[in-house]
């Protein structure tokens, strides 16, 4: 018991440490630099688009963000929907019919977009979401594609139920 009292007294006899003042100016400098970096790299749209290597994006000075939706990418030789290759113009060994409606509708693209739309509508129905199908298509088009091909893509997406379009371009700070 005497031993316990000695241990208790020893604890109280310790000297209290004095507070050491620190200069936090350098720490504040680092925090300000991090804040500036994070604000510069902030993306308000939450959309990440992995552009295929065959596509060279046109330049733009617009700053409006894209909306969430299906991503259609168009190069000279291929068309992708949400990173899935739908058409390869160069390698069409079976000579699959690509165009319909007088050459205005791209059939494989139309079939894929209808499948995606039906999948979204079914998911909304099963989840009891009253939200209507938005029908937004983000178009990533190579800058050397002719207008006729872009017009076919727009017609096909509209026929598949995607009535709103957003063209994805390279922003000012990216070129």
Buried (B, 14 or more C-beta within 10 A) or exposed (E): EEEEEEEEEEEEEEEEEEEEEEEEEEEEEEEEEEEEEEEEEEEEEEBEBEBBEEBBBBEBEEEEEBEEBBBBBBBBEBBBBBEEEBBEEEEEEEEEEBEEEEEBBBBBBBEBBBEBBEEBEEEBEEEEEEEEEBBBBBBBBBEEBEEEBBEBBBBBBBBBBBEEBBBBBBEEEEE
